Amino acid sequence: MARIFVVGSGVVGTATGRGFLHAGHKVTFIDVDERRLEALRSEGLDAQDGLDLRAEPSSFIILTLPTPNVGHTYDLSAFEAGTVSVGQALRESYESHVVVVRSTVPPGTAEQVVQPLLEMNSGKVPGEGFTVASNPEFLRAASAVEDFRHPWMTVVASRSARTRERLGELLQPFGGDIRYFSNPAEAELIKCAHNIYNATKISFWNEMWLVTKELGLELDPIAQTVARSAEGSLNPLYGIRGGTPYGGVCLPKDTQGFLGVADSMGLRMPLLKAVVEVNDRMAQAAAGGPADVR
Ligand SMILES: NC(=O)c1ccc[n+]([C@@H]2O[C@H](COP(=O)([O-])OP(=O)(O)OC[C@H]3O[C@@H](n4cnc5c(N)ncnc54)[C@H](O)[C@@H]3O)[C@@H](O)[C@H]2O)c1
């Protein structure tokens, strides 16, 4: 059975490694933080400060490195440093290994950052020495280990059909829906869109919460009713077709009209304003006008 190396043994890395251990796999945790390594070793886990592939048969190397933001950019410095060390370890190996990006990264990272860094530092090319895949993590920090063991959605992407198949065999026993993509950027965008969608919903209800406060109403019974009345909430496929603005009578009327209601209360509703603006631009493009998207 192929060993699984977890590179970056923080919240996601330890949940991932523990999940694979629980499923009977051989797991080695890699980290640069000596205290993390000691904590893992004190639990009897195999934890190392570097990746050694010299005597290692073909393995899975899972990148769960940090990718924090600095303002409006992702800081990929730690992620890149970890990837460089994987490339250097690959140079010493006679086997081919699957390098899996599990961190949340901007679309394009696996092919435009990881792959070139691995090539440069290993002296090898994809398909000979390594293949690259994307398998984003959807777990929630509060229930990380449980979420890893029981995923409801697993996304696997790689240009290599054999790599998709091997990752599928590795992850399928955990259950849930598995979706395969041939372009890693698709998986990377799925993870970003997943988080942004959740964030947008939360901001929507916070904006509504400000409206209820202004009106002296309780948000909870209102939000809980809309959560079960609005098709956008009930039907997961509602509203997800790109390039299709909303139309008809009700949605344009009530989004525009409510902006006036908010104005009369002296309340700013930046999200609702943006909803109308995006729709206006889409309607213009759909009518054959210039797609004003920049
Ligand atoms: N925390 C979550 O709930 C969650 C959920 C889904 C996805 N993610 C994503 O997973 C990734 C990891 O997040 P996290 O919360 O586990 O981060 P974390 O900070 O908890 O863990 C990252 C670990 O990587 C180690 N590290 C840093 N540089 C290294 C290097 N060069 N080599 C080896 N190890 C190195 C750090 O010491 C740390 O232990 C991020 O991209 C994050 O966005 C996080």
The ligand as a MOL file (V3000), in Angstrom:
LIG
                    3D

  0  0  0     0  0            999 V3000
M  V30 BEGIN CTAB
M  V30 COUNTS 44 48 0 0 0
M  V30 BEGIN ATOM
M  V30 1 N -8.5490 25.2450 8.4680 0
M  V30 2 C -9.5910 24.9040 7.7300 0
M  V30 3 O -10.7180 24.7600 8.2200 0
M  V30 4 C -9.4350 24.6450 6.2580 0
M  V30 5 C -10.4710 23.9930 5.5650 0
M  V30 6 C -10.3040 23.7060 4.2110 0
M  V30 7 C -9.1340 24.0970 3.5630 0
M  V30 8 N -8.1510 24.7640 4.2520 0 CHG=1
M  V30 9 C -6.9320 25.1230 3.5170 0
M  V30 10 O -5.9320 24.1380 3.8150 0
M  V30 11 C -4.6290 24.7340 3.8150 0
M  V30 12 C -3.9570 24.4820 5.1610 0
M  V30 13 O -4.7180 25.1360 6.1530 0
M  V30 14 P -4.5520 24.8120 7.7000 0
M  V30 15 O -5.7060 25.4760 8.3720 0
M  V30 16 O -4.3220 23.3700 7.9280 0 CHG=-1
M  V30 17 O -3.2020 25.6290 8.0170 0
M  V30 18 P -2.3130 25.5100 9.3480 0
M  V30 19 O -1.6450 26.8190 9.4960 0
M  V30 20 O -3.1330 24.9320 10.4650 0
M  V30 21 O -1.2250 24.3990 8.9550 0
M  V30 22 C -0.2150 24.5880 8.0330 0
M  V30 23 C 1.0000 23.8020 8.5030 0
M  V30 24 O 1.9940 23.8650 7.4880 0
M  V30 25 C 3.2460 23.9760 8.1210 0
M  V30 26 N 4.2330 24.4950 7.1720 0
M  V30 27 C 4.4850 25.7790 6.8120 0
M  V30 28 N 5.4690 25.8200 5.8960 0
M  V30 29 C 5.8630 24.5330 5.6710 0
M  V30 30 C 6.8400 23.9250 4.8290 0
M  V30 31 N 7.6130 24.6490 4.0160 0
M  V30 32 N 6.9690 22.5750 4.8670 0
M  V30 33 C 6.1910 21.8220 5.6810 0
M  V30 34 N 5.2480 22.3480 6.4910 0
M  V30 35 C 5.0780 23.6790 6.4850 0
M  V30 36 C 2.9840 24.8780 9.3110 0
M  V30 37 O 4.0140 24.7560 10.2980 0
M  V30 38 C 1.6220 24.3660 9.7830 0
M  V30 39 O 1.7560 23.3320 10.7380 0
M  V30 40 C -4.8580 26.2040 3.4780 0
M  V30 41 O -4.7400 26.3680 2.0840 0
M  V30 42 C -6.2990 26.4460 3.8940 0
M  V30 43 O -6.8850 27.5120 3.1860 0
M  V30 44 C -8.2790 25.0380 5.5890 0
M  V30 END ATOM
M  V30 BEGIN BOND
M  V30 1 1 1 2
M  V30 2 2 2 3
M  V30 3 1 2 4
M  V30 4 1 4 5
M  V30 5 2 4 44
M  V30 6 2 5 6
M  V30 7 1 6 7
M  V30 8 2 7 8
M  V30 9 1 8 9
M  V30 10 1 8 44
M  V30 11 1 9 10
M  V30 12 1 9 42
M  V30 13 1 10 11
M  V30 14 1 11 12
M  V30 15 1 11 40
M  V30 16 1 12 13
M  V30 17 1 13 14
M  V30 18 2 14 15
M  V30 19 1 14 16
M  V30 20 1 14 17
M  V30 21 1 17 18
M  V30 22 2 18 19
M  V30 23 1 18 20
M  V30 24 1 18 21
M  V30 25 1 21 22
M  V30 26 1 22 23
M  V30 27 1 23 24
M  V30 28 1 23 38
M  V30 29 1 24 25
M  V30 30 1 25 26
M  V30 31 1 25 36
M  V30 32 1 26 27
M  V30 33 1 26 35
M  V30 34 2 27 28
M  V30 35 1 28 29
M  V30 36 1 29 30
M  V30 37 2 29 35
M  V30 38 1 30 31
M  V30 39 2 30 32
M  V30 40 1 32 33
M  V30 41 2 33 34
M  V30 42 1 34 35
M  V30 43 1 36 37
M  V30 44 1 36 38
M  V30 45 1 38 39
M  V30 46 1 40 41
M  V30 47 1 40 42
M  V30 48 1 42 43
M  V30 END BOND
M  V30 END CTAB
M  END
